[in-house]
Each structure stands twice: as C-alpha cells, then as structure tokens.
C-alpha cells in the first residue's frame, strides 16, 4: 500500500480505513507503483487477503522536509491487517540524518 501526500484515498475515508477496509486502489496501474511525490495512492488485494499470503513483516516508509526519510519495520507473524502496528511489534526504526543525505560523513548523536 502507498499513500502520497495530497492524493485521493477514495473510496476510503482515511489511511487506516484504506488499510483495514476491503478496498483495492490502482492495483493494476503501473504508474501508481512509483514512490515519487504526488503519485497515485496504491493498495493491492494482497492486504485484503493477508492470512493467505503469510505476511511476516510490514515496512512503513515516511519522508518529510523537516525529518527526512524514516523507515519502520514491524514483525507481524500471527497478525492480520486489522491489528494496529504498535511499538509492541516494532523491530527496527531507521532515520537518516539530513547531513548524510547531502553526502556528508556519518554522524553519531
């Protein structure tokens, strides 16, 4: 699933509704597969058939001008798409430093 800022979530009423509802959005539209800013929302039917696909982890990637890119990976064996991905299931969080993104050396904080 992918949601870009300012793009339609229709027919869902919000991001959680899109995730937990039985909607597919632009599933066969290859232009929706890009992660560039302002691209179409995308949700595959795999999410709606979670238990049939043996999903073991979910990666959530975010980006903002103030924080830069962040990646969260949740362990989700024995879960389904309606269980909230809380800190209890978080196995990895990565946040890139703006300095690193600009090509500078790594810094420790």
Secondary structure, DSSP 8 states (H G I E B T S, - for coil): -B--TT---TTSSSHHHHHHSS--BSTT-GGGG--STT---BB-HHHHTHHHHT--EEEEEEEETTTEEEEEEEE-TT--TTS---GGGEEEEEE--HHHHTT------
